[in-house]
Amino acid sequence: MSNQDWRYDEDRLTLRQTCLSFLLKRYGGVKIEEVSYSTRDIYECVDTWISQGHGSAQGIDSYFTTYFANL
């Protein structure tokens, strides 16, 4: 029995990096319509995205704006 968590296997870590890079470039440190997005929101979004089993970054932008950007 392995103690490896599937969320942190090599493929998921690469996906996590891709998602973080995309969201940080798009929303990190900027204000859009007077809303400032925190780095914490971005990291939590990516962690949730990966934990839900998504296999690609496709759709994370709309997921972030729907569930995390309005916090």
N, C-alpha and C positions, 0 to 999 in steps of 0.2 A: 504494500500500500504506500502510495506516494503522498508526501505532505505538500506537494506543489499545488498552489492555487492557480487554476486555469486563467484567472484574470491577469496574471503576471507572467505568463509564458512569453516566449520571444515574439511571437506574432502579435499578441495583445499589447506588449510594450511598444512595439513599432507603431501599431494603430493608435495607442495613447499619445505617442509623440506627434503623429500626424495631426490628430484632433486638437491637441494643445497648440501646436504651431499655427494651425488655421484660425482657431478662435482668438488666440492672443494677437495675431496680426490684424484680425478684423475688429476685435472689440477691446483689446487691452490698452489701457491708458488713453482712451479717446472718449469724447462725449458725443453722443448721437441724440439729437433732439433734447438736449439738456439732461440726458440720462448718462450717468457714468457707470460702467460695468466693472465690477471688482475682479481682481485676479482670483479671488476665492470662488466666486460664482463660476468662473471659467473652469477651474480645477474640479469643482464639485460636479459640474455638468459632464465633463469628460469621464470622471470616475463612475458616475451613474450610467452613462452611455455604454461604457465598457462592461460594467457589471450586469447590464441588461442583456448582454450577449450580442451586441451589434458587431458585425464582422467587417464593416467599412466605415469611413467617415461620411459617406453619403447620407444627407439628411440631418447632420448634427447642427448645421446653421439654423434651420427652422426649429429644431428641438430646443436649442439654446434660447432663441428669441421667444418661444412659447412658454417654456417652463422656468427659465432662470433669469432672463433679462428684465422681467417685471418685478423682481424681488425688491 
